[in-house]
Amino acid sequence: MTDLVILQRLLLITLIAGAIGFERERRGRAAGFRTHILVGVGACLIMLTGLYLAESLAGRTELDPTRMAAQVISGIGFLGAGTILRFRASVRGLTTAASLWTVGGVGVAVGAGFVHGALLTGLTLILVLFGLSRLEQAMRKDWYQTLIVETVGTPEELVRVRALLAEYDLEIHDLDVKPGHQADRVRLEFQVKSAVDQPREEIIEHLRRSTRAVEAHWV
């Protein structure tokens, strides 16, 4: 391989990984623009190293240049696991972990010279992350509803609210706790999965009667 070929492959994975990382950066994810570039370039470099060693030792020993790349893909799995967090009542980071793992694969493909496959995979991943995000949001809007409850900020009160939601078979997907309008209050923002025919107004009235909620409404 010439220096020009090496440079071309490194620049290509930088562009592909950068575009993918940019989408994650826009959404405020832990692994964003620079992280994706570093993963992609690193994977590409290790694949290039494997090819270089295979060329350098050709005829003197048997060497599989893909063995180093295989270890890279396994290692990126641990890096991706570091982006998966249990945040409040939900698990986040799965998409970012998947994009990191795929970027590593694209980096290996670019390093090996499988440019067409790398470009098509990179383009597919970019379209999925950028293009399907609105569709995913629209689906979640149909499946999930946001319930705002402002109540006295005690653990017992939170337990009461969650127990009442359980009575209506409301599955809590996410919970955000924010300061209320007064010092002794908290603002609970529940993202719940519910059926279309759920008695929403009845739930609000039940919350007001059975808990110390001073405000409750759906968004």
Contacts in CASP RR format, 6 or more apart in sequence:
PFRMAT RR
TARGET T0000
AUTHOR 0000-0000-0000
METHOD contacts of the structure
MODEL  1
MTDLVILQRLLLITLIAGAIGFERERRGRAAGFRTHILVGVGACLIMLTG
LYLAESLAGRTELDPTRMAAQVISGIGFLGAGTILRFRASVRGLTTAASL
WTVGGVGVAVGAGFVHGALLTGLTLILVLFGLSRLEQAMRKDWYQTLIVE
TVGTPEELVRVRALLAEYDLEIHDLDVKPGHQADRVRLEFQVKSAVDQPR
EEIIEHLRRSTRAVEAHWV
1 48 0 8 1.000
1 51 0 8 1.000
1 52 0 8 1.000
1 55 0 8 1.000
6 48 0 8 1.000
9 44 0 8 1.000
9 48 0 8 1.000
9 110 0 8 1.000
9 111 0 8 1.000
9 113 0 8 1.000
9 115 0 8 1.000
10 41 0 8 1.000
10 44 0 8 1.000
10 45 0 8 1.000
12 110 0 8 1.000
12 115 0 8 1.000
12 118 0 8 1.000
12 119 0 8 1.000
13 40 0 8 1.000
13 41 0 8 1.000
13 43 0 8 1.000
13 44 0 8 1.000
13 106 0 8 1.000
13 107 0 8 1.000
13 110 0 8 1.000
13 111 0 8 1.000
13 118 0 8 1.000
14 37 0 8 1.000
14 40 0 8 1.000
14 41 0 8 1.000
16 103 0 8 1.000
16 106 0 8 1.000
16 107 0 8 1.000
16 110 0 8 1.000
16 118 0 8 1.000
16 119 0 8 1.000
16 122 0 8 1.000
16 126 0 8 1.000
17 36 0 8 1.000
17 37 0 8 1.000
17 39 0 8 1.000
17 40 0 8 1.000
17 41 0 8 1.000
17 103 0 8 1.000
17 106 0 8 1.000
17 107 0 8 1.000
18 33 0 8 1.000
18 36 0 8 1.000
18 37 0 8 1.000
19 122 0 8 1.000
19 126 0 8 1.000
20 36 0 8 1.000
20 99 0 8 1.000
20 102 0 8 1.000
20 103 0 8 1.000
20 122 0 8 1.000
20 125 0 8 1.000
20 126 0 8 1.000
20 129 0 8 1.000
21 31 0 8 1.000
21 32 0 8 1.000
21 33 0 8 1.000
21 35 0 8 1.000
21 36 0 8 1.000
21 37 0 8 1.000
21 99 0 8 1.000
21 103 0 8 1.000
22 32 0 8 1.000
22 33 0 8 1.000
23 126 0 8 1.000
23 129 0 8 1.000
23 130 0 8 1.000
23 133 0 8 1.000
24 31 0 8 1.000
24 32 0 8 1.000
24 33 0 8 1.000
24 36 0 8 1.000
24 95 0 8 1.000
24 96 0 8 1.000
24 99 0 8 1.000
24 129 0 8 1.000
25 32 0 8 1.000
25 33 0 8 1.000
29 83 0 8 1.000
29 93 0 8 1.000
29 96 0 8 1.000
30 83 0 8 1.000
30 85 0 8 1.000
30 93 0 8 1.000
30 96 0 8 1.000
31 79 0 8 1.000
31 80 0 8 1.000
31 83 0 8 1.000
31 96 0 8 1.000
31 97 0 8 1.000
31 99 0 8 1.000
31 100 0 8 1.000
32 96 0 8 1.000
35 100 0 8 1.000
36 99 0 8 1.000
36 100 0 8 1.000
36 103 0 8 1.000
39 76 0 8 1.000
39 79 0 8 1.000
39 100 0 8 1.000
39 103 0 8 1.000
39 104 0 8 1.000
40 103 0 8 1.000
40 104 0 8 1.000
40 105 0 8 1.000
40 106 0 8 1.000
40 107 0 8 1.000
41 107 0 8 1.000
42 72 0 8 1.000
42 104 0 8 1.000
42 107 0 8 1.000
43 69 0 8 1.000
43 72 0 8 1.000
43 73 0 8 1.000
43 76 0 8 1.000
43 103 0 8 1.000
43 104 0 8 1.000
43 105 0 8 1.000
43 106 0 8 1.000
43 107 0 8 1.000
43 108 0 8 1.000
43 111 0 8 1.000
44 107 0 8 1.000
44 108 0 8 1.000
44 110 0 8 1.000
44 111 0 8 1.000
46 68 0 8 1.000
46 69 0 8 1.000
46 72 0 8 1.000
46 108 0 8 1.000
47 65 0 8 1.000
47 68 0 8 1.000
47 69 0 8 1.000
47 72 0 8 1.000
47 107 0 8 1.000
47 108 0 8 1.000
47 109 0 8 1.000
47 110 0 8 1.000
47 111 0 8 1.000
47 112 0 8 1.000
48 111 0 8 1.000
49 68 0 8 1.000
50 63 0 8 1.000
50 65 0 8 1.000
50 68 0 8 1.000
50 69 0 8 1.000
51 65 0 8 1.000
51 111 0 8 1.000
51 112 0 8 1.000
53 63 0 8 1.000
53 65 0 8 1.000
54 63 0 8 1.000
54 64 0 8 1.000
54 65 0 8 1.000
57 63 0 8 1.000
65 112 0 8 1.000
66 112 0 8 1.000
69 108 0 8 1.000
69 112 0 8 1.000
72 104 0 8 1.000
72 108 0 8 1.000
73 101 0 8 1.000
73 104 0 8 1.000
73 105 0 8 1.000
73 108 0 8 1.000
76 100 0 8 1.000
76 101 0 8 1.000
76 104 0 8 1.000
76 105 0 8 1.000
77 97 0 8 1.000
77 100 0 8 1.000
77 101 0 8 1.000
79 100 0 8 1.000
80 96 0 8 1.000
80 97 0 8 1.000
80 100 0 8 1.000
80 101 0 8 1.000
81 97 0 8 1.000
82 97 0 8 1.000
83 93 0 8 1.000
83 96 0 8 1.000
83 97 0 8 1.000
83 100 0 8 1.000
84 91 0 8 1.000
84 92 0 8 1.000
84 93 0 8 1.000
84 94 0 8 1.000
84 97 0 8 1.000
85 91 0 8 1.000
85 92 0 8 1.000
85 93 0 8 1.000
86 92 0 8 1.000
88 174 0 8 1.000
88 175 0 8 1.000
88 176 0 8 1.000
88 177 0 8 1.000
89 172 0 8 1.000
89 173 0 8 1.000
89 174 0 8 1.000
89 175 0 8 1.000
90 173 0 8 1.000
90 174 0 8 1.000
90 191 0 8 1.000
95 129 0 8 1.000
99 125 0 8 1.000
99 129 0 8 1.000
102 121 0 8 1.000
102 122 0 8 1.000
102 125 0 8 1.000
103 125 0 8 1.000
105 121 0 8 1.000
106 118 0 8 1.000
106 121 0 8 1.000
106 122 0 8 1.000
106 125 0 8 1.000
107 118 0 8 1.000
109 115 0 8 1.000
109 117 0 8 1.000
109 118 0 8 1.000
109 121 0 8 1.000
110 118 0 8 1.000
143 193 0 8 1.000
144 173 0 8 1.000
144 191 0 8 1.000
144 192 0 8 1.000
144 193 0 8 1.000
144 194 0 8 1.000
145 191 0 8 1.000
145 192 0 8 1.000
145 194 0 8 1.000
145 198 0 8 1.000
145 200 0 8 1.000
145 218 0 8 1.000
145 219 0 8 1.000
146 189 0 8 1.000
146 190 0 8 1.000
146 191 0 8 1.000
146 192 0 8 1.000
146 218 0 8 1.000
146 219 0 8 1.000
147 165 0 8 1.000
147 170 0 8 1.000
147 189 0 8 1.000
147 190 0 8 1.000
147 192 0 8 1.000
147 203 0 8 1.000
147 216 0 8 1.000
147 217 0 8 1.000
147 218 0 8 1.000
147 219 0 8 1.000
148 187 0 8 1.000
148 188 0 8 1.000
148 189 0 8 1.000
148 190 0 8 1.000
148 215 0 8 1.000
148 216 0 8 1.000
148 217 0 8 1.000
148 218 0 8 1.000
148 219 0 8 1.000
149 161 0 8 1.000
149 187 0 8 1.000
149 188 0 8 1.000
149 190 0 8 1.000
149 207 0 8 1.000
149 211 0 8 1.000
149 213 0 8 1.000
149 215 0 8 1.000
149 216 0 8 1.000
150 180 0 8 1.000
150 181 0 8 1.000
150 185 0 8 1.000
150 186 0 8 1.000
150 187 0 8 1.000
150 188 0 8 1.000
150 213 0 8 1.000
150 214 0 8 1.000
150 215 0 8 1.000
150 216 0 8 1.000
151 157 0 8 1.000
151 158 0 8 1.000
151 161 0 8 1.000
151 185 0 8 1.000
151 186 0 8 1.000
151 188 0 8 1.000
151 211 0 8 1.000
151 212 0 8 1.000
151 213 0 8 1.000
151 214 0 8 1.000
152 184 0 8 1.000
152 185 0 8 1.000
152 186 0 8 1.000
152 212 0 8 1.000
153 184 0 8 1.000
153 185 0 8 1.000
153 186 0 8 1.000
157 211 0 8 1.000
157 212 0 8 1.000
158 186 0 8 1.000
158 188 0 8 1.000
160 210 0 8 1.000
160 211 0 8 1.000
160 212 0 8 1.000
161 188 0 8 1.000
161 207 0 8 1.000
161 211 0 8 1.000
161 213 0 8 1.000
162 172 0 8 1.000
164 203 0 8 1.000
164 206 0 8 1.000
164 207 0 8 1.000
164 210 0 8 1.000
164 211 0 8 1.000
165 172 0 8 1.000
165 190 0 8 1.000
165 192 0 8 1.000
165 203 0 8 1.000
168 194 0 8 1.000
168 198 0 8 1.000
168 199 0 8 1.000
168 203 0 8 1.000
169 194 0 8 1.000
169 195 0 8 1.000
170 190 0 8 1.000
170 192 0 8 1.000
170 193 0 8 1.000
170 194 0 8 1.000
170 198 0 8 1.000
170 203 0 8 1.000
171 192 0 8 1.000
171 193 0 8 1.000
171 194 0 8 1.000
172 190 0 8 1.000
172 191 0 8 1.000
172 192 0 8 1.000
173 191 0 8 1.000
173 192 0 8 1.000
173 193 0 8 1.000
174 190 0 8 1.000
174 191 0 8 1.000
175 188 0 8 1.000
175 189 0 8 1.000
175 190 0 8 1.000
175 191 0 8 1.000
176 188 0 8 1.000
176 189 0 8 1.000
177 186 0 8 1.000
177 187 0 8 1.000
177 188 0 8 1.000
177 189 0 8 1.000
178 186 0 8 1.000
178 187 0 8 1.000
178 189 0 8 1.000
179 185 0 8 1.000
179 186 0 8 1.000
179 187 0 8 1.000
180 186 0 8 1.000
180 187 0 8 1.000
181 187 0 8 1.000
185 214 0 8 1.000
200 218 0 8 1.000
204 216 0 8 1.000
204 217 0 8 1.000
204 218 0 8 1.000
207 213 0 8 1.000
207 216 0 8 1.000
208 216 0 8 1.000
END
